[in-house]
Amino acid sequence: MGWSERTLNRYEMNLRQTERAVIVASRFFTLIAVFGSLIGAFLMFLLGFYNIYAAVTVGLQPADGHFGTAAIISVIEALDRFLIAIVLLYFSYGVYSLFIHPEEPEERLAIPAWLRVQQIGQLKQVVTEVIVVVLFVLFLRVALETFVQNKAATSWLHLGTIALLPVSILLLSLSLRMVELHPKPGRSEPDSEKRR
């Protein structure tokens, strides 16, 4: 082996080590998602708290002859925002544990089993499921607002617009069930093996 071959091999090894260091260090870009999700969760908790405050202060006054309706709508909005905040916290923790400290044993962190994330598909599954739930809560709020404001006898176009949301929720739920990004806990073996 000549001097030039040894130099070339050493250069290739250094290049591989540099490539590996750059790729491994690039995982820290996910900290943007972690901190962004934490900030978003904090904002959603504040907005949800504001909705609860509005429900307590304004919601107890009768509006348009319906006592407490404003409080119900405000509490439903708060529920929606709290759900989004919880999912953002879950997403933030999942990205952190998958990319930043994957070697850290989760038992050491003393977290509940439902918060443990092993795969990126698990994060996708939870986020898509919560999107469906948030859409359902949104439909509940829109329907309640529509019928409370004495718009029960509205046009077919308005009723069709209201019905579009539950149809969308149904289609999303069916597609989520068909895709099943990550198996549910307790379903360790595939359905084909269970049938045998």
Sequence and secondary structure as in RCSB ss.txt:
>XXXX:A:sequence
MGWSERTLNRYEMNLRQTERAVIVASRFFTLIAVFGSLIGAFLMFLLGFYNIYAAVTVGLQPADGHFGTAAIISV
IEALDRFLIAIVLLYFSYGVYSLFIHPEEPEERLAIPAWLRVQQIGQLKQVVTEVIVVVLFVLFLRVALETFVQN
KAATSWLHLGTIALLPVSILLLSLSLRMVELHPKPGRSEPDSEKRR
>XXXX:A:secstr
  HHHHHHHHHHHHHHHHHHHHHHHGGGGHHHHHHHHHHHHHHHHHHHHHHHHHHHHTTTS BTTBTTHHHHHHH
HHHHHHHHHHHHHHHHHHHHIIIII TTS GGGGT  GGG   SHHHHHHHHHHHHHHHHHHHHHHHHHHHHHTT
 TT  HHHHHHHHHHHHHHHHHHHHHHHH SS  TT  S HHHHH 
